[in-house]
Amino acid sequence: MKQTRMLITAILGLVLLAVAAHADNKPGAYPLQAAVREYVEANMPWPPGTARVDFLSAEPENRNLDGHVTLRIESAGSADFIGDMAFLIRSFGRGGNLIRTDTLRARIEVLQNVFVATRSLSPGTVLTDHDVRTIQKWVRRIQPQAVSSLEDIVGKRLSTQIPAGAEFQAFMLKEAPLVRKGRMVKVVFDNGPMQIITLGLSEEDGTAGSMVRVRNISSNKIIYARVLSDSLVGIEY
């Protein structure tokens, strides 16, 4: 029995798959599920090895096609390559004539990093890396409020109660003030060749990059400064 040859090339979102049929045309000579799986792996936006495909419909029957057959695969509807999807597989003969069209339904799950609380945390907690644990989870949908990296969590202030093991969501995280109202701050005057550092009293809370009112301790005047880091603000020229 002749060996089966398969070639898949992804061009403009389409996959053309050439298969040489078995001489005796046994059922299953054209493995459509394998072709769809290769199509997904070639076109998905996810890193290799982080997606799995489970088929919700069986391999089509009676695909005993004679001669050289080319398969053209397209996603029907959403092309997000996650969740439930349908794929159209068109079979063409050697002369380019459409022989038949099949549809396969599949469920695609993606392996994602998920960030969960290591302990019960109260509103107002400024989060450290000890408060967060990274786990991996197969998902069928990317949550719109999902946090994409540990850096998006550490240093933020928690706006709500979260129990141990619960997943962090973007809406829970707020910028933590680096400058607090009524507390002393260092004020940096920097115009290039000259730098002066003095003390001031912050008149309001401020996060990184925000402008705050600061009372100059020496002159008792209010100045506006930009928050640079923890208890440090700068005067811009």
C-alpha positions in Angstrom: 0.0 0.0 0.0 1.3 3.4 -1.0 2.5 5.8 1.8 0.4 8.9 2.5 2.1 12.3 1.7 0.9 15.5 3.3 2.0 19.1 2.7 0.5 22.1 4.5 1.3 25.7 3.5 -0.4 28.6 5.3 -0.9 31.5 2.8 -3.2 34.5 3.6 -5.0 32.6 6.3 -5.7 29.5 4.1 -4.0 26.1 4.3 -3.7 24.0 1.1 -3.1 20.4 2.0 -2.0 17.9 -0.7 -2.5 14.3 0.1 -1.8 11.2 -2.0 -4.6 8.7 -1.4 -4.1 5.1 -0.5 -4.4 2.8 -3.4 -7.2 0.9 -1.9 -9.1 4.1 -0.8 -9.7 2.9 2.8 -11.8 5.1 5.0 -9.7 7.7 6.9 -7.3 8.1 4.0 -7.6 11.9 4.4 -7.2 12.8 8.2 -9.1 16.0 8.4 -8.8 16.4 12.1 -5.0 16.2 11.8 -5.1 18.8 9.0 -7.2 21.2 11.0 -4.9 20.8 14.0 -1.9 21.7 11.9 -3.9 24.7 10.5 -4.6 25.9 14.0 -0.9 25.6 15.1 0.2 27.5 11.9 -2.2 30.4 12.3 -2.9 30.9 16.0 -1.4 33.9 17.9 -0.4 31.7 20.8 3.2 30.4 21.5 3.8 26.9 20.2 2.8 24.2 22.6 0.3 26.4 24.5 -2.9 25.4 22.7 -4.8 22.1 22.6 -7.5 21.2 20.1 -10.4 18.8 21.0 -12.9 18.0 18.2 -16.6 18.2 18.9 -17.5 16.5 15.7 -16.3 13.2 14.3 -14.1 12.7 11.3 -16.3 12.8 8.2 -17.2 9.5 6.7 -17.1 8.3 3.1 -14.1 10.3 2.1 -12.9 7.7 -0.3 -11.7 10.1 -3.0 -9.7 8.9 -6.0 -6.4 10.4 -7.0 -4.6 13.5 -5.9 -6.7 15.7 -3.6 -6.0 19.2 -2.3 -7.6 20.5 0.9 -8.4 24.1 1.6 -9.1 24.9 5.3 -10.7 28.1 6.6 -12.1 29.1 9.9 -15.8 29.8 9.8 -16.7 32.9 11.9 -14.4 34.0 14.6 -10.7 33.6 14.0 -9.6 34.1 17.6 -8.3 30.5 17.8 -9.8 30.1 21.3 -13.0 28.5 22.5 -15.5 26.7 20.2 -14.8 27.2 16.4 -15.9 25.7 13.1 -13.6 24.9 10.2 -14.6 24.5 6.6 -12.6 21.9 4.6 -13.0 22.0 0.8 -11.6 19.1 -1.2 -10.4 19.9 -4.7 -9.4 17.4 -7.5 -6.2 17.6 -9.6 -7.9 20.0 -12.1 -9.0 22.4 -9.3 -12.6 21.2 -9.3 -14.4 21.3 -6.0 -15.3 17.7 -5.0 -16.9 18.2 -1.6 -17.1 20.4 1.5 -16.9 19.2 5.1 -17.2 21.0 8.4 -15.4 20.2 11.6 -16.2 21.7 15.0 -13.4 22.0 17.5 -12.8 23.4 21.0 -9.5 25.2 21.5 -8.0 25.8 24.9 -5.0 28.0 25.6 -2.5 27.6 28.5 -2.3 30.9 30.3 -0.5 32.3 33.3 -3.0 33.2 36.1 -2.0 35.2 39.1 -3.7 34.3 42.4 -3.5 35.6 46.0 -1.3 33.6 48.4 -3.4 34.8 51.4 -6.5 36.7 52.2 -5.9 40.4 51.4 -7.7 43.5 52.6 -8.6 46.6 50.6 -5.8 49.1 50.7 -3.0 46.5 50.8 0.0 47.5 48.7 0.9 44.3 47.0 4.4 42.6 47.0 5.6 39.5 45.2 5.0 37.5 48.4 1.2 38.2 48.0 1.1 36.7 44.5 1.5 33.2 43.1 1.6 32.2 39.4 -0.2 29.2 38.2 -1.0 27.9 34.7 -4.5 27.2 33.6 -6.2 26.0 30.4 -8.8 28.6 29.3 -11.4 28.8 26.6 -11.7 32.5 26.8 -9.4 35.4 27.6 -11.0 37.4 30.4 -11.1 41.2 29.5 -9.9 42.0 33.1 -7.2 39.3 33.1 -3.8 40.5 34.4 -1.0 39.7 31.9 2.1 39.9 34.1 3.4 40.0 37.7 4.7 43.5 37.1 1.1 44.7 36.7 0.3 43.6 40.3 3.4 44.2 42.5 3.4 47.7 43.9 -0.3 48.3 43.2 -2.9 49.0 45.9 -5.8 46.5 46.3 -9.2 48.2 46.0 -11.2 45.2 47.2 -11.1 42.2 49.5 -9.7 39.1 47.9 -9.5 35.6 49.5 -6.6 33.3 49.3 -6.4 31.5 46.0 -8.6 34.0 44.1 -7.4 35.4 40.8 -6.3 39.0 40.5 -8.3 41.1 38.1 -7.3 44.4 36.6 -10.2 46.3 38.2 -9.0 45.4 41.6 -5.6 47.1 41.2 -5.0 50.8 41.7 -1.8 52.8 41.6 -0.4 53.0 45.1 0.4 56.6 46.2 4.2 57.2 46.5 3.5 60.5 48.2 1.0 60.9 51.1 -0.8 64.0 52.2 0.7 65.5 55.3 4.0 63.7 55.0 7.5 65.0 54.3 9.0 64.6 50.8 12.3 65.4 49.2 12.0 68.1 46.6 14.6 68.1 43.8 15.2 71.2 41.7 17.2 70.1 38.6 18.0 72.3 35.6 21.0 70.3 34.3 24.2 71.9 35.6 22.7 72.6 39.0 20.7 70.4 41.4 19.2 71.5 44.7 17.4 69.2 47.2 15.2 70.5 49.9 12.3 69.3 52.1 8.6 69.9 51.6 5.3 68.9 53.0 2.9 67.1 50.6 -0.6 68.7 50.5 -2.1 65.7 48.7 -1.6 62.0 47.8 0.2 61.4 44.5 1.0 58.4 42.3 4.1 58.0 40.0 4.1 60.7 37.4 1.3 62.8 38.9 1.6 66.4 39.8 1.1 67.3 43.5 1.0 70.5 45.6 3.9 70.7 48.0 4.5 73.3 50.8 8.1 74.5 50.8 9.3 74.2 54.4 11.7 77.1 54.1 9.5 79.6 52.4 6.1 78.2 53.4 5.0 78.7 49.8 3.0 76.1 47.7 4.8 74.7 44.7 3.8 72.1 42.2 6.0 69.1 41.7 5.9 65.8 39.9 6.1 62.5 41.8 9.3 60.7 40.9 9.4 57.8 43.4 8.7 57.0 47.1 8.6 60.4 49.0 10.5 62.1 46.2 9.2 64.8 43.9 10.8 67.0 41.3 10.4 70.6 40.0 10.4 70.8 36.2 12.1 73.6 34.3 
